[in-house]
Structures are given as structure tokens and as C-alpha cells.
């Protein structure tokens, strides 16, 4: 199922973020920018930018 694959990929991204926070130190709150594009036809996108 596509949902299972997406969930695994999202969990992998979360693990990457946790590891990155350990490297840079999580004393500062990151800036988080989220862009969603869900057209009525075509490809939908979700972009998340985290800046420390």
C-alpha cells in the first residue's frame, strides 16, 4: 500500500530530524516553514523547511 510506504518514509525523516538536532544542539527553537500545494488535478506537494 502507498500509505504504508509513505508512513515508513515519514518515520525515516523524523529519525533524521532527531539525529540532526542532536548534532546541532536543540537549545534553539527552529523556524519551520510548510508549503502545501494540492491542485484539483496533477501532482500534490508538501514541502517542509526546518532552519536552526
PyMOL Python script that loads the backbone (N, CA, C, O; Angstrom):
from pymol import cmd

cmd.read_pdbstr("""\
ATOM      1  N   UNK A   1       0.831  -1.196   0.000  1.00  0.00           N
ATOM      2  CA  UNK A   1       0.000   0.000   0.000  1.00  0.00           C
ATOM      3  C   UNK A   1       0.868   1.249   0.000  1.00  0.00           C
ATOM      4  O   UNK A   1       1.941   1.282   0.601  1.00  0.00           O
ATOM      5  N   UNK A   2       0.391   2.253  -0.672  1.00  0.00           N
ATOM      6  CA  UNK A   2       1.124   3.520  -0.732  1.00  0.00           C
ATOM      7  C   UNK A   2       1.216   4.174   0.646  1.00  0.00           C
ATOM      8  O   UNK A   2       2.237   4.768   0.991  1.00  0.00           O
ATOM      9  N   UNK A   3       0.149   4.061   1.426  1.00  0.00           N
ATOM     10  CA  UNK A   3       0.151   4.682   2.747  1.00  0.00           C
ATOM     11  C   UNK A   3       1.225   4.090   3.641  1.00  0.00           C
ATOM     12  O   UNK A   3       1.886   4.830   4.370  1.00  0.00           O
ATOM     13  N   UNK A   4       1.418   2.792   3.607  1.00  0.00           N
ATOM     14  CA  UNK A   4       2.452   2.149   4.414  1.00  0.00           C
ATOM     15  C   UNK A   4       3.830   2.645   4.003  1.00  0.00           C
ATOM     16  O   UNK A   4       4.671   2.919   4.859  1.00  0.00           O
ATOM     17  N   UNK A   5       4.067   2.763   2.705  1.00  0.00           N
ATOM     18  CA  UNK A   5       5.357   3.254   2.211  1.00  0.00           C
ATOM     19  C   UNK A   5       5.581   4.696   2.652  1.00  0.00           C
ATOM     20  O   UNK A   5       6.678   5.048   3.086  1.00  0.00           O
ATOM     21  N   UNK A   6       4.557   5.528   2.545  1.00  0.00           N
ATOM     22  CA  UNK A   6       4.666   6.927   2.957  1.00  0.00           C
ATOM     23  C   UNK A   6       4.937   7.015   4.451  1.00  0.00           C
ATOM     24  O   UNK A   6       5.785   7.800   4.875  1.00  0.00           O
ATOM     25  N   UNK A   7       4.238   6.230   5.254  1.00  0.00           N
ATOM     26  CA  UNK A   7       4.444   6.257   6.702  1.00  0.00           C
ATOM     27  C   UNK A   7       5.881   5.877   7.062  1.00  0.00           C
ATOM     28  O   UNK A   7       6.466   6.480   7.961  1.00  0.00           O
ATOM     29  N   UNK A   8       6.451   4.897   6.383  1.00  0.00           N
ATOM     30  CA  UNK A   8       7.836   4.495   6.637  1.00  0.00           C
ATOM     31  C   UNK A   8       8.790   5.616   6.256  1.00  0.00           C
ATOM     32  O   UNK A   8       9.756   5.875   6.973  1.00  0.00           O
ATOM     33  N   UNK A   9       8.531   6.284   5.138  1.00  0.00           N
ATOM     34  CA  UNK A   9       9.384   7.385   4.709  1.00  0.00           C
ATOM     35  C   UNK A   9       9.297   8.565   5.680  1.00  0.00           C
ATOM     36  O   UNK A   9      10.307   9.199   5.984  1.00  0.00           O
ATOM     37  N   UNK A  10       8.102   8.854   6.157  1.00  0.00           N
ATOM     38  CA  UNK A  10       7.925   9.941   7.119  1.00  0.00           C
ATOM     39  C   UNK A  10       8.641   9.612   8.423  1.00  0.00           C
ATOM     40  O   UNK A  10       9.279  10.486   9.010  1.00  0.00           O
ATOM     41  N   UNK A  11       8.547   8.383   8.880  1.00  0.00           N
ATOM     42  CA  UNK A  11       9.241   7.983  10.104  1.00  0.00           C
ATOM     43  C   UNK A  11      10.745   8.101   9.924  1.00  0.00           C
ATOM     44  O   UNK A  11      11.451   8.475  10.859  1.00  0.00           O
ATOM     45  N   UNK A  12      11.240   7.790   8.747  1.00  0.00           N
ATOM     46  CA  UNK A  12      12.660   7.932   8.449  1.00  0.00           C
ATOM     47  C   UNK A  12      13.079   9.404   8.523  1.00  0.00           C
ATOM     48  O   UNK A  12      14.147   9.724   9.046  1.00  0.00           O
ATOM     49  N   UNK A  13      12.239  10.289   7.999  1.00  0.00           N
ATOM     50  CA  UNK A  13      12.531  11.727   8.065  1.00  0.00           C
ATOM     51  C   UNK A  13      12.536  12.200   9.518  1.00  0.00           C
ATOM     52  O   UNK A  13      13.406  12.979   9.907  1.00  0.00           O
ATOM     53  N   UNK A  14      11.593  11.747  10.310  1.00  0.00           N
ATOM     54  CA  UNK A  14      11.545  12.117  11.726  1.00  0.00           C
ATOM     55  C   UNK A  14      12.816  11.662  12.432  1.00  0.00           C
ATOM     56  O   UNK A  14      13.374  12.406  13.238  1.00  0.00           O
ATOM     57  N   UNK A  15      13.275  10.458  12.141  1.00  0.00           N
ATOM     58  CA  UNK A  15      14.516   9.962  12.743  1.00  0.00           C
ATOM     59  C   UNK A  15      15.708  10.805  12.317  1.00  0.00           C
ATOM     60  O   UNK A  15      16.598  11.075  13.124  1.00  0.00           O
ATOM     61  N   UNK A  16      15.731  11.221  11.053  1.00  0.00           N
ATOM     62  CA  UNK A  16      16.800  12.096  10.562  1.00  0.00           C
ATOM     63  C   UNK A  16      16.795  13.436  11.298  1.00  0.00           C
ATOM     64  O   UNK A  16      17.852  13.955  11.654  1.00  0.00           O
ATOM     65  N   UNK A  17      15.607  13.992  11.525  1.00  0.00           N
ATOM     66  CA  UNK A  17      15.487  15.269  12.238  1.00  0.00           C
ATOM     67  C   UNK A  17      16.000  15.120  13.669  1.00  0.00           C
ATOM     68  O   UNK A  17      16.722  15.987  14.159  1.00  0.00           O
ATOM     69  N   UNK A  18      15.638  14.039  14.336  1.00  0.00           N
ATOM     70  CA  UNK A  18      16.101  13.803  15.701  1.00  0.00           C
ATOM     71  C   UNK A  18      17.623  13.700  15.755  1.00  0.00           C
ATOM     72  O   UNK A  18      18.252  14.264  16.651  1.00  0.00           O
ATOM     73  N   UNK A  19      18.210  12.992  14.815  1.00  0.00           N
ATOM     74  CA  UNK A  19      19.666  12.857  14.763  1.00  0.00           C
ATOM     75  C   UNK A  19      20.316  14.209  14.482  1.00  0.00           C
ATOM     76  O   UNK A  19      21.341  14.541  15.078  1.00  0.00           O
ATOM     77  N   UNK A  20      19.730  14.982  13.587  1.00  0.00           N
ATOM     78  CA  UNK A  20      20.267  16.301  13.253  1.00  0.00           C
ATOM     79  C   UNK A  20      20.217  17.221  14.468  1.00  0.00           C
ATOM     80  O   UNK A  20      21.165  17.966  14.716  1.00  0.00           O
ATOM     81  N   UNK A  21      19.127  17.179  15.226  1.00  0.00           N
ATOM     82  CA  UNK A  21      19.007  18.008  16.428  1.00  0.00           C
ATOM     83  C   UNK A  21      20.092  17.667  17.443  1.00  0.00           C
ATOM     84  O   UNK A  21      20.613  18.553  18.120  1.00  0.00           O
ATOM     85  N   UNK A  22      20.426  16.403  17.548  1.00  0.00           N
ATOM     86  CA  UNK A  22      21.500  16.006  18.463  1.00  0.00           C
ATOM     87  C   UNK A  22      22.836  16.585  18.007  1.00  0.00           C
ATOM     88  O   UNK A  22      23.665  16.959  18.836  1.00  0.00           O
ATOM     89  N   UNK A  23      23.048  16.660  16.696  1.00  0.00           N
ATOM     90  CA  UNK A  23      24.302  17.189  16.155  1.00  0.00           C
ATOM     91  C   UNK A  23      24.419  18.692  16.355  1.00  0.00           C
ATOM     92  O   UNK A  23      25.483  19.181  16.734  1.00  0.00           O
ATOM     93  N   UNK A  24      23.347  19.431  16.108  1.00  0.00           N
ATOM     94  CA  UNK A  24      23.400  20.890  16.185  1.00  0.00           C
ATOM     95  C   UNK A  24      23.038  21.425  17.563  1.00  0.00           C
ATOM     96  O   UNK A  24      23.267  22.598  17.855  1.00  0.00           O
ATOM     97  N   UNK A  25      22.480  20.578  18.402  1.00  0.00           N
ATOM     98  CA  UNK A  25      22.014  21.030  19.712  1.00  0.00           C
ATOM     99  C   UNK A  25      20.600  21.560  19.584  1.00  0.00           C
ATOM    100  O   UNK A  25      20.297  22.339  18.681  1.00  0.00           O
ATOM    101  N   UNK A  26      19.760  21.146  20.469  1.00  0.00           N
ATOM    102  CA  UNK A  26      18.350  21.537  20.362  1.00  0.00           C
ATOM    103  C   UNK A  26      18.005  22.651  21.338  1.00  0.00           C
ATOM    104  O   UNK A  26      16.868  22.735  21.802  1.00  0.00           O
ATOM    105  N   UNK A  27      18.980  23.518  21.660  1.00  0.00           N
ATOM    106  CA  UNK A  27      18.722  24.608  22.595  1.00  0.00           C
ATOM    107  C   UNK A  27      17.897  25.719  21.965  1.00  0.00           C
ATOM    108  O   UNK A  27      17.204  26.455  22.667  1.00  0.00           O
ATOM    109  N   UNK A  28      17.967  25.843  20.657  1.00  0.00           N
ATOM    110  CA  UNK A  28      17.207  26.879  19.969  1.00  0.00           C
ATOM    111  C   UNK A  28      15.976  26.275  19.307  1.00  0.00           C
ATOM    112  O   UNK A  28      15.996  25.136  18.839  1.00  0.00           O
ATOM    113  N   UNK A  29      14.907  27.061  19.277  1.00  0.00           N
ATOM    114  CA  UNK A  29      13.709  26.614  18.574  1.00  0.00           C
ATOM    115  C   UNK A  29      13.916  26.832  17.081  1.00  0.00           C
ATOM    116  O   UNK A  29      14.318  27.921  16.670  1.00  0.00           O
ATOM    117  N   UNK A  30      13.654  25.841  16.279  1.00  0.00           N
ATOM    118  CA  UNK A  30      13.834  26.004  14.839  1.00  0.00           C
ATOM    119  C   UNK A  30      12.692  26.807  14.214  1.00  0.00           C
ATOM    120  O   UNK A  30      11.585  26.858  14.750  1.00  0.00           O
ATOM    121  N   UNK A  31      12.982  27.429  13.077  1.00  0.00           N
ATOM    122  CA  UNK A  31      11.939  28.044  12.260  1.00  0.00           C
ATOM    123  C   UNK A  31      11.433  26.960  11.324  1.00  0.00           C
ATOM    124  O   UNK A  31      12.220  26.286  10.660  1.00  0.00           O
ATOM    125  N   UNK A  32      10.123  26.796  11.272  1.00  0.00           N
ATOM    126  CA  UNK A  32       9.534  25.751  10.443  1.00  0.00           C
ATOM    127  C   UNK A  32       8.608  26.407   9.421  1.00  0.00           C
ATOM    128  O   UNK A  32       7.702  27.164   9.770  1.00  0.00           O
ATOM    129  N   UNK A  33       8.858  26.097   8.162  1.00  0.00           N
ATOM    130  CA  UNK A  33       8.054  26.629   7.065  1.00  0.00           C
ATOM    131  C   UNK A  33       7.414  25.454   6.329  1.00  0.00           C
ATOM    132  O   UNK A  33       8.100  24.511   5.934  1.00  0.00           O
ATOM    133  N   UNK A  34       6.101  25.518   6.149  1.00  0.00           N
ATOM    134  CA  UNK A  34       5.381  24.436   5.482  1.00  0.00           C
ATOM    135  C   UNK A  34       4.644  25.004   4.277  1.00  0.00           C
ATOM    136  O   UNK A  34       3.910  25.986   4.385  1.00  0.00           O
ATOM    137  N   UNK A  35       4.855  24.368   3.124  1.00  0.00           N
ATOM    138  CA  UNK A  35       4.164  24.765   1.897  1.00  0.00           C
ATOM    139  C   UNK A  35       3.376  23.565   1.385  1.00  0.00           C
ATOM    140  O   UNK A  35       3.917  22.473   1.211  1.00  0.00           O
ATOM    141  N   UNK A  36       2.087  23.792   1.149  1.00  0.00           N
ATOM    142  CA  UNK A  36       1.233  22.735   0.614  1.00  0.00           C
ATOM    143  C   UNK A  36       0.673  23.186  -0.734  1.00  0.00           C
ATOM    144  O   UNK A  36       0.249  24.330  -0.895  1.00  0.00           O
ATOM    145  N   UNK A  37       0.681  22.281  -1.681  1.00  0.00           N
ATOM    146  CA  UNK A  37       0.089  22.549  -2.995  1.00  0.00           C
ATOM    147  C   UNK A  37      -0.734  21.326  -3.378  1.00  0.00           C
ATOM    148  O   UNK A  37      -0.194  20.268  -3.702  1.00  0.00           O
ATOM    149  N   UNK A  38      -2.051  21.496  -3.333  1.00  0.00           N
ATOM    150  CA  UNK A  38      -2.949  20.394  -3.661  1.00  0.00           C
ATOM    151  C   UNK A  38      -3.873  20.862  -4.788  1.00  0.00           C
ATOM    152  O   UNK A  38      -4.987  21.323  -4.539  1.00  0.00           O
ATOM    153  N   UNK A  39      -3.397  20.737  -6.031  1.00  0.00           N
ATOM    154  CA  UNK A  39      -4.239  21.151  -7.158  1.00  0.00           C
ATOM    155  C   UNK A  39      -5.383  20.158  -7.383  1.00  0.00           C
ATOM    156  O   UNK A  39      -5.341  19.029  -6.893  1.00  0.00           O
ATOM    157  N   UNK A  40      -6.382  20.583  -8.113  1.00  0.00           N
ATOM    158  CA  UNK A  40      -7.510  19.690  -8.385  1.00  0.00           C
ATOM    159  C   UNK A  40      -7.095  18.557  -9.328  1.00  0.00           C
ATOM    160  O   UNK A  40      -7.720  17.497  -9.351  1.00  0.00           O
ATOM    161  N   UNK A  41      -6.034  18.794 -10.103  1.00  0.00           N
ATOM    162  CA  UNK A  41      -5.507  17.749 -10.978  1.00  0.00           C
ATOM    163  C   UNK A  41      -3.990  17.867 -10.996  1.00  0.00           C
ATOM    164  O   UNK A  41      -3.447  18.966 -10.886  1.00  0.00           O
ATOM    165  N   UNK A  42      -3.325  16.766 -11.131  1.00  0.00           N
ATOM    166  CA  UNK A  42      -1.867  16.793 -11.194  1.00  0.00           C
ATOM    167  C   UNK A  42      -1.229  16.324  -9.903  1.00  0.00           C
ATOM    168  O   UNK A  42      -1.849  15.619  -9.107  1.00  0.00           O
ATOM    169  N   UNK A  43       0.016  16.723  -9.705  1.00  0.00           N
ATOM    170  CA  UNK A  43       0.797  16.258  -8.574  1.00  0.00           C
ATOM    171  C   UNK A  43       0.648  17.185  -7.378  1.00  0.00           C
ATOM    172  O   UNK A  43       0.794  18.400  -7.511  1.00  0.00           O
ATOM    173  N   UNK A  44       0.360  16.628  -6.223  1.00  0.00           N
ATOM    174  CA  UNK A  44       0.301  17.398  -4.983  1.00  0.00           C
ATOM    175  C   UNK A  44       1.670  17.370  -4.322  1.00  0.00           C
ATOM    176  O   UNK A  44       2.396  16.380  -4.420  1.00  0.00           O
ATOM    177  N   UNK A  45       2.019  18.467  -3.647  1.00  0.00           N
ATOM    178  CA  UNK A  45       3.306  18.524  -2.962  1.00  0.00           C
ATOM    179  C   UNK A  45       3.146  19.060  -1.545  1.00  0.00           C
ATOM    180  O   UNK A  45       2.243  19.846  -1.258  1.00  0.00           O
ATOM    181  N   UNK A  46       4.036  18.619  -0.674  1.00  0.00           N
ATOM    182  CA  UNK A  46       4.131  19.114   0.695  1.00  0.00           C
ATOM    183  C   UNK A  46       5.614  19.324   0.953  1.00  0.00           C
ATOM    184  O   UNK A  46       6.394  18.372   0.910  1.00  0.00           O
ATOM    185  N   UNK A  47       6.007  20.562   1.220  1.00  0.00           N
ATOM    186  CA  UNK A  47       7.404  20.883   1.481  1.00  0.00           C
ATOM    187  C   UNK A  47       7.525  21.415   2.896  1.00  0.00           C
ATOM    188  O   UNK A  47       6.761  22.283   3.319  1.00  0.00           O
ATOM    189  N   UNK A  48       8.503  20.878   3.625  1.00  0.00           N
ATOM    190  CA  UNK A  48       8.753  21.322   4.982  1.00  0.00           C
ATOM    191  C   UNK A  48      10.215  21.754   5.074  1.00  0.00           C
ATOM    192  O   UNK A  48      11.121  20.987   4.747  1.00  0.00           O
ATOM    193  N   UNK A  49      10.431  22.983   5.520  1.00  0.00           N
ATOM    194  CA  UNK A  49      11.788  23.511   5.673  1.00  0.00           C
ATOM    195  C   UNK A  49      11.989  23.830   7.147  1.00  0.00           C
ATOM    196  O   UNK A  49      11.214  24.577   7.744  1.00  0.00           O
ATOM    197  N   UNK A  50      13.037  23.255   7.725  1.00  0.00           N
ATOM    198  CA  UNK A  50      13.363  23.483   9.133  1.00  0.00           C
ATOM    199  C   UNK A  50      14.713  24.141   9.188  1.00  0.00           C
ATOM    200  O   UNK A  50      15.699  23.585   8.704  1.00  0.00           O
ATOM    201  N   UNK A  51      14.774  25.329   9.778  1.00  0.00           N
ATOM    202  CA  UNK A  51      16.016  26.080   9.865  1.00  0.00           C
ATOM    203  C   UNK A  51      16.387  26.262  11.333  1.00  0.00           C
ATOM    204  O   UNK A  51      15.587  26.742  12.135  1.00  0.00           O
ATOM    205  N   UNK A  52      17.620  25.867  11.670  1.00  0.00           N
ATOM    206  CA  UNK A  52      18.106  26.026  13.046  1.00  0.00           C
ATOM    207  C   UNK A  52      19.030  27.214  13.135  1.00  0.00           C
ATOM    208  O   UNK A  52      19.545  27.516  14.211  1.00  0.00           O
TER     209      UNK A  52
END
""", "prot")
cmd.dss("prot")
cmd.show_as("cartoon", "prot")
cmd.util.cbc("prot")
cmd.orient("prot")
